[in-house]
């Protein structure tokens, strides 16, 4: 975790500092209507790791995350397992059991398994976002995160 500038003795202090900065940001009128629903340590650590434990940069990423979710609430408002169960049950995605050599997780997409006349494409997008959110909960993925390769079928 050295490459992330994550010092175990300072981790909780950085999380507390980020949480305090979020509480201050909530009072800012620029974020009227934006709900910062998660402030738990596990969630905040993903933003700190993504920005190498630089609190200012982690805060900006966190705020952008919630601003984006608010701005696109028509797509992301009901981002829950129940809302996309019908997509997941068709096997639209598969998460490979073992990580790659560099430690990243691989998600395979099978677009032919979904009839887009019956299932709205936005539901497929929501399902993918939910899967990505679940994958990034893993601390190992946060530490070893690599860019997502995308290639045409």
Buried (B, 14 or more C-beta within 10 A) or exposed (E): EEEBBBEEEEBEEBBEBBBEBBEEBBEEEEBEEBEBEEBEEEBBBBBBBBBEBBBEBBBBBBBEBBEEBBEEBEBBEEBEEEBBEBBBEBEBBEEEEEBEEEEBBBBEBEEEEBEEEEBEEEBBBBBBBBBBEEBBEBEEBBEBBEEEEEEEE
